[in-house]
Amino acid sequence: MQGYIDLSKHKWEEVQLSLSSLSGLSLVVYDPSKHRPCTPVTREHTLCHLVHETERESLCQNTFAQQVDLAIQTDQITFSRCQANLNYFIIPIRISPEISYAIVGGKVYHQNEEYLRFRQDASQWGLPQDKLPAALETDEVTSSEAFQEIARNVQTLGTALLENIHLRGRYQSKTAYLTTLLQVSNQFKDAASLTDLYTVLLNTLGILFSLRSAALFHQINKRGAHHGVVAFGEKKEQLLESEPLFDLLQQGIQREPFLFNDVTFDLLKSKLPADITSCYLFPVFEGRNSKTTLAIFDTLLRTEDTEMIAAFCRQAGAAVEGLELQSQLAEQRKRMAALCNLTMMTDSPLYLDHLHSSILEHTLQLLQAEQGSLMVLDEYKKELSVKAMRGINKSVYEMFNQRPGEGIAGQVYQTGIPLLVQDLNQDPRIRQESRPRYRTASFLSVPLRLRNRTIGVINLADKITGEVFSEEDLQLLQAVGNYVSIAIERSELYEKTEALKKISITDALTGLLNRRYFQERLTEEIERSRRHRIPVSLIIIDIDNFKKFNDTYGHLGGDEILVRLGQALRNYIRAIDVAARYGGEEFTIILPQTNKEDALMIAERLCREIERNETLQKKYADLPHLTVSIGLASFPDDAETFEELIRNADRALYKAKLYGKNRAVPFSTDLFS
């Protein structure tokens, strides 16, 4: 709180006027800390008005200020005489070690001769003689004895009155401060986050108590440094960047509501900014794994101030605890959701790439970790391969694929024993050269077991909260590992099944659908056409002069032509179309929802694209251009059954060959009439 109060708000001017009237003297209260009066002068002497208008004014003020400082230092009434030979006294009044006032009074002559000496020198000051009386009246002279007696009476009354006013003012200020703090503390419950609460707390204290610098620091665990959450005042940026070790200062903070330290060596040892001269520490909140402390720097506080701040911090601590509980509940809900997602993976097999990433993401969320990797044994290379990771560049991590028995993950895989490390630098199980580089010194490595064998390892490091991993975390990760192993096995089986299915419906050479599956799809499309009364067209493609390619380049060259044509067809057809290898050098394309006219446009475009395809033409430049002949038919215009549609498309292909090849011919009954 502010030391000096505004006397004008406590009717001191009326009190001063009464004292001045009773004593018959000029009076004023002076603030030594600012070297200026707190109140206007009452009954100021006429000569003082005249002197104020001359160049002697500044000299008069300087001399006066020096005399006030002397009286405050000696703590004794000082009697002195100004340049106009006027006698005055200075009464020092000490309210507290930090707060002092001075009552300055008098401005009288003890003898007429004192005035006459001043009048004689007045012309040197620029004061005309005609403005000064020739002599003083009897009632304008106060004897030295009477003057000293009046000074002692003013001291008694003035001290009592000033102390009373100051005490009343302090109580009023304290009441106002407490009211403000109470109102603010009632708003703590409405804070949306800890940062919002801390900001309100710090700004309120900073403004009310005129703090030069302050910050709220959060300590993650009892061994870790504090880091600034919010800061206030002159050293705001420095404090937010520092990580002080308050444990070196606060041996007594558990027994007292606050701790004060102004020992330079202690402050430097605690890694505080070098220009900090003092530090108050107030505990705000201490949970199971975290601690929040208010630190106030370079500000001297009264005992009553520290009491109010300590009480305010306790109120804030209760609100912090509530927000911490809300945060923990929200985190628990997230962890439960992550656990549910992990267990659901065993019911819905995913492709392995997606599964590995999902497993790691949900596990990191569940264990509140920042870094992690999922490693699975590569059966062919006989090494642990990184399948998913977070926190390290994958290309870098893949350089360190480990064989069973090598490195930390390799040892965990080989032994099948999980590894919990709470302090990497102190754990004798970790060799120096094997120590990974993590933000914290704690990590987990758990084998993924499936029945009696190990299929991989999951590694986690760097808890988001900065805490170390616990036995509970290890048990949870082991439980998760059981689900993960099952999910990986199911997905591997799913992918193998999908691969076998793909083999059963695709042509081994071209990768297009095979003839059997083509027939199934064509049957389905014809049935759909019947139900919805929409057309479907069929294209049959035959490579022109394919025998020449085989005779010239052999069967391997012929196979390459088939492969490249298959790739070209995949690029040319629409997403809804179905391309297949029908047999030998023949290919088919099913065109759903396509009538004969549109099918003919597609077929003719295919002929032109294949003829212009550089990939197909360049390698066989010594032979005629690779071209194709196409026959097409549509359902229901050209056929009523599956067999009839294929037969008529094939008959149209025969006509395309007959008419000179490298063309598309639609089926028509006129062709065979």
N, C-alpha and C positions, 0 to 999 in steps of 0.2 A: 504494500500500500504506500501511497505518497506520505512523506514525513510531515511536511508543512501543510497547514490547512489555510483556507481562505478566511481570514478574520472578518472580512466585510460581511460574510454570510452568517456570522454569529453575533452581530450587533456590537462588535467591538468599538466602532466609532462612537456610539452613544456612551459606552463605558469610558472611553478615552476623554470625551468631552466633559463628562462629570468629574473625572479626576483633574482635568485641567482647570475646571471652574473652582473646585475645592482648593487646589494648590495655588491658583493664580499664575501658573507657569505654562509655557509652551510645551507640548508633549507630542511625541510620535513614536511608533513601534517600528523597529528596523529589522530587516531580514539579513543577517550577516552572510548567508550562503549566496545571496544574489546582490549584495551591496546596494540595496535600495529599500525605501520605506514600504511597509506593508499597508499603511493607511495614510491618509492626508494629515498634515500637521495641523494641530488645533492651537489657537491663540498664538500664531506665529508673530514674532516681534516685528515692528514696523521697519527697523533697520535691516532686518533680514530681507525684506521685500526689496529695499533699495540696493543691497549688495548683490542680489540675484540678477540685477539689471546691469552689473558691471563685469569687467573681465576677471575679477577676483572670484567669480562664482565657481569655476572649475577647481581652483586652488583650495577654496573653502571645502568643497565636496571631498577632495582627495585626503585632506587633513582629517576631516570628519570620519571617513572610512577607516583610516589607520587607527584612530582612537577607539572606534568600535571594535576592531579586531583585537586590540590590546586588552580591552575590558573583557572580551569573551575568553581570551587565553588565560588571563589571571583570575577570572571568575570573581572579580571584585568591583565595587562601585568605583567609577573613575570620575574625578572632577577635573574639568579643563576649561580653557578660555579660547574663544574663536578669534579670528582676525579683527573683529569689531570690538574686541575686549569684553564680549558678552560671556558670562559664566554659564556653563551647562554641566549636567551630569549624565553618565551612561550607566544604566543598570543592566547587567547581564542576567538573563533568566534562562536557565537550562531545563528544558522540559524532559529531555532524554539525552543519552550520549550522542545521538545523531542530530538532535533538534535544539537549537538555541535561538532566543530572540534578544533584542536589546531595546529597552525603553530609554529614549533620549529626551531629556527635559531641561527646563531652565530658561536660558537666553535672557539673563538679568544682569544688572550691575550691582556690585556690593557697595560701591562708593561712587559719588559724583565725579571724582577725579578720573576714574576709569573711562567714563563717557567722554570727558573733556579731552583726554589723550587721543581717543578715537576721532573726535571732531577735528582736532588739530591736523591729523593725517588724512582726513577724508578727501581733501582736494586731490591727493595723489591717486585716489581710486576713481576719480572722475565724478565724485559726489559734490554738487554745489552746496556751499555753506548755508545759503538761504533756505534749503530744504530741511536743515537740521536745527532743532531747538538749541538755544544758547546754553541751557542747563536742564537737568532732570528735576522733575517734581519729587517731593519726598516719598510719595507712594510708589514711585518707579524704582526705588532702591530697596534691595533685599539683603539683609546682613548675611554674612558667611555662615553664622551659627544657625540662623533660621533656614537658610538654603539647604544645609546638610540635613537638618531635621525633616524638612519636606521630602528630600530625596529618600530618606529611610522609610518614611510613611508610604511614598509612592512604590518603593520596592516591595514592601509588605503586601499592600493592596494589589499592585500590578501582578506580582508573582502568583498570588492566589487566584486572581481573576483569569490570567492567561492559562494557568494550569487547568483550571476548571473548564474553560472554553475549549482548550485543546483536548482534554479528556472526553468532553461531550462530543466534540467533532470526530474524534477517533472512534467512539462508540457508534456514532451515526454512520461513519464510513464503513466500519466493520459490519454493521447491520445491512447496509446497502450491498456490500461485497457478498455477505452470506446469502442475502436474498437472490442476488444474481447467480451465485454458484448453485443455489438450490433450484432455481428455475432451469438453469442449463442442465443440471443433473437429471431433472425430471424428463428432459428431452432425450436423454441417452437411450431410453428404451425404444425410441423411434428411429434410431440410426440404422441405415440400410446395410452398413458394412463396418468392419473394424476400422478401416482407414477413415471413414466419415466420422466415427466416434472419436478417434484419436485427434483428428484435425480440429473438431469442436473443442475438445478438452484443452489442447495446446494453445489455440488462439485465444480462448477465454482467459486462461492463466496469463498468457503473454501480455494481453492488453490490461487486465486488472492490476497486475503486480509489476508492470513496466519491466518485464524480463528482457535482458540484453540478448541472451541466446538461450534456447532450450530445444530439447528434442525428446521424442519417445523412441526408445530402443527395444527391439524384440530379440530375445535369445532363444534359439531353437532348442538346444540341449545344454546340459549343465557344463559341458566341456567346450562348447563353441563360443565364438565371439558374438557380441551384440551387433545388430545392424539397424540403421536408422529407418524408421517408418515414416514419420513426418517431423519437420523441424520448423523453428521460428526464430526470427531475429537476425542479428548481424552475421553470424557464422552458419547460417542455414545450409548453404551448399557444402561447406567443409564437414559439417556434422553428418549429413546424409551420405557422404562418401567414406566416412570413417567406420571402423569396426572395433570399438573400444573393448577392453577386457575389464569390465566393471568388477569382476570377482576379486581383483587385486585391491579394490577400494572398499568393498562393501562387507567386510567382516562383521560389522555391527548392524547392518541393515535389517537383519532378522529380529533383532531385539529392540530396535528403535523405529519410530514411524518414518524416520528419514536419516540420511547420512550426509555429513558435510566434510569436505576435504579440500584444503587449499595448500597442501604440501606439493611443491613443484615437482619433486622427484616422483612422487606417487602418481601425479597426473600424467607425466611423460611416460612412466612405466606402463600405464594403462592404455597407451597408444591414442591418447586424445590429441587434438591439434595443439601445436607447441605454444600458441599464444593464449591458451586458456589458463586463467589464474585461480579459479575456484570452481567447485562442483557440488551441487546438492543432488542426492539420489532419493527418489520417492518410489517405493514399490507400488505398481498399479494392479498387476495380476500375475499370479503364479499358478500354472496348471501342472499337470503330470509331467509334460515334456516341454513346456515353454514358459517363458517369463517375460513380462513387459515392465519396463522401468522408465520413469520420467526423470530426465536429467536437466538441471538448470545450471547455467554457466555464467560466471562473471557478474553475478548479481547478489548483493547482500540482502538477506531477508530478515524481518523481525520474527521473534518467537511466535507471535500470534499469526503471522503470515504463513509460517511453516505448518502451524496447526491446521489452518484452513485448507492449505494445499493438500496436506496429508489426508484430511477428511474427504476432500473432493476426489482425490485419487482412489480412495476406498469405494466411493459411490461409483466411480467410473469402472473400477474393478468388477463390481457386481454386474454391471451392464456388459462388460467384456466377457464375463463368464457365460452370460446368457447367449451372446452372439457366438461364442465358441461352441456351446452346446448345439445351437442351430446349425452351425457349420459342420459339426461332427455328424449330426443327423442327416444332413444333406449328403455328406460324403458316404455315410453308411448306405443311403439309398442308391447312390451311384455304384457302390461296390456290390450291392445285392443285384443290381441290374446287370453289372458286368459278369457276376457269377452265373446268373440265369442265362445270359447269352452264351457263356462258355459251355454250360451243360446242354443247351439246345443244339450245340454244334454236333453232338453225338447222334442226334435224331435226324439232322438234315445234312447229309454229306455235301461238301463243297469241293470245287476244284482246289488242288493243293496250294497253288500260289495265293489264292484268296484266303484259304483256310489259315495258312501260316501267318499271314499279316493280321487276320482277325484275332487269332489266338494271342499273339503278342500284344496287340492294342488293348484287348480286354484284360489281359493279365497285368499289364502296366497300370491300368486304371484301378483294378482290384487291389493291387499292392501299393498304389500311390508312388510309383517309381518313375523316374525320368528316362533312364536308359535301360536297354535290354536287348537280348538276342535269342532267337530260337534256332538251334542247331540239330540237324538230323543226319544220321549215318548214311553216307553214300555207299551202297553195297558194292559198287564196282570199284571205286577209288579207295575204299576202306578208310575213309576219313570223315570227320564231322563237317558237314557243309552248312554254311549260314543260309537259312531259308527266309528269315525275317529279322529285322533289326530296327532299333530306334536310338538316336543319339550319336551314332558314328556313321561316317560315309560308308555305304555298302561296298564300294569298290576297294576301299582301304581294308575293311574288315575281312573281305574274301581272301586277301593275301595271307591271312593267318588261319586258314582252315587247319584244324588240328586232327592228328591221328589219335586213336584211343591210347591213353596213357601220357600224352603230351599236353603240357599246359594245364591250366586249372580245369577247363571244361573237359579235356581229354581224360584227366584223372577221375573226375566225377563220373564220366561215362564208363570208364573201365571198372571202377570199384562199385558203382551203383549206389554210392553213399552221398547224400546231399551235403552241401557245404554252406554254413552260415558264418560269415566273417563280419564282426562288428567293428574291428579296428584293423584295417589292412596293414598299417605300419607296425603293429605290435603282435600280429598273429604269426606264431612260429611255423604254421603249416604252409605259409605262402613264401616261396623263395623270392629273394630280392629281384632277380631278373624276370620273374614271372608276374610281378605285381602290375596289374592294369592301372590306367590313369583315370580315376574318377574324381568327381567334385567332392564327394564325401569319402570316408574310409570304410564304408560298409557295403557288402553286396551278398547276393544269394546265387547259388548254382545248384540246380536240382535235376537229377536224371529222370527221363521219361521212360517209365517201365511199362511193359505190356506182357502180362503173364510172367514168364521166367526170363525175359530178355529185355535189354535196354535198347531203345530205338533213337534216343537223342538226349539233348540237354537244353534246359531253359535257364537263362542267366538274367538277373535283375540287379540294377545298381542305382544309387542316388535317389533316395526318397525325396519327394517334392518338399516335404516339411523340413528336411535336413536331419531328421532323426536317424538313428541306426536301425537296421532290421532286427526284429525280435524273434524269439522262439515261436510265438504265435504266427508271425509272418511265414516262417519256414513251414509250419504245419499246414497253413492255408495253401501255400504254393505246392506242397506235396499232394494235397487233395486235388488241387487244380490239375496237377500233372497227370493224375489218373484219368481224368476226363479228356485231357489233351491227347494222351496216347491213344485212347479209343477213337477219338475224332480223326486223328491222323490215319489210323489203320482203316477206318471206314472209308475215308476219302481216297486212300490209295487203292482200295478194292473197287471203289466207284469208278476211279479213273481207268483202272485196268479193264473193268467191264465195258466202259464206254469205248476204250480202245479196241477191244474185241468186237464190239458191235460195229464200230466203224470199219474194221477189217472185213466183217461179214457183208457189208453193203457197198463197199467201194472196190473199184478196180485197182489192183496192186500196181499196175504200171503207170496209169495216168492220174490216179487220185480222184477221178470222177466216179459217180455212182455206177455200180455194175448192172448187168442185164437183169438179174433177178429182182433187184430193188427197183429198177426202172419200171418193170412190169407191175410191181405192187403200186407204185406211185401213179402210173397211168390209169390203172383200174380205179384208184381213189378219185382221181380228177374227173374221170368219166362219170362216176356216181355223183360227184358234186355237181357236175354239169347238168345231169338229169334232174337233180333235186331243185336246183336254183335257176334252171333254164338259162344258163350262160354258156357261151362257146368255149371249147378248148381245142388247141391245134397241136399237131405233132410234126416235127421236122426230123428227117433222116438225112445224115450227111455222109458222103463217101469221098475219100481222098482220090483225086484223079491221078492216074499213072503211078499208083503206089508201088506196083511191081518193079518199075524202073529204079526207084529209090532203093528197094531191097536188093535188086541185082547189082546195083552200083556200089552201095555202101554197106551191104550186108544187113543182117537182121538187127544188129546193134544200132546202125544208122536209122533203120526203119522205126525201131522202138523210140529213138530220140525224136523223130518226127511226130509220133503219136503223143509223146509226153508234151512237146511244145504246143501242139494243136489243142490238147486238153487244157493247158494253161491259158491259151488264147480264148477258148470258148468261155472259160470261167470269167474272164475279163469283159467279154462282150455281152453276155446275157444279163437279164434283169434279176433283181433279188427274188422274184416269185417264180422264175423259170427253173426248170430241173434239167441239167445236162448229164448224160450218161454215155459210157462206152457200150455200144450194142454188140460189137464183136469184130475181130480183125481190124480193118481200117474204117469201120462204120461207127458213127456217133449219132445219138438222138438228143433232141431237146423238146421237152414238154412245155408248151406255152399256155398256162392257165388264163382264163378270161380274155382270150384273144381269138378274133374271127379270122377267116381265111385272108382277107385283104391285108390286115395288119401283120399277119404271120408272113405273108409274101414280102412285105416291106422289110421285115426283120431278116428273113432269109437272104434277100438280095444284098442287104447291107453286110451280112456275114461273108458272102462271097467276095465282095469288094475289099473288106477289111483283111481277110486272110491273104488275098492276092498282094496286098500292099504291106503286109507284116514283114518288117526287115529281119526280125529274129528268125522267122521261118525261111526267108529267101536267101540271106547272105551266105549261109554255110553251104548251100547247094547251088551255087551260081553257075556251075557247068551243066546243070540240067534245066529244063524248062521251069518256069515259075510254078511253085506249089499252088494248086488250086483245088477247089472242092465242088462237087455237084450236090444239089439239094433237092429232095422231093418233100412235099408237104401235103397234109390232108387235115380237115377239120371235122370235129364232132359238134353237132349232129348232122351237118350238111352233107358230109361225104361218107358217113358210116353210121351204123346203128349199134355196133359192138366193138369191143376192144380189138379183137382179131381183125375185123374189117378195117379199122382205122390204121393199124400197122400195115396191113396188106396194101391199102390204097396209097399210103405215103411211100411205100417201097416201089409201087408201080410208077408213081410220079418221078421217083429217083431214076428209075430205068429210062424214062423218057428224057430226063435231063442229060444222062450219059449219051443217049442216042442223038440228041440235038447238038452235040458238040462239047459237052462238059462245061465246067466253070460257070454254072448258071443254077437258078432256082426255078423249079416248075411245080405249080400247084396241081393237085389232082382234079380231073374233070372227066365226066363220062364221055365227053366228045373226043378225048384223047384215044379212047379204045373202041369207038363206034365203027 
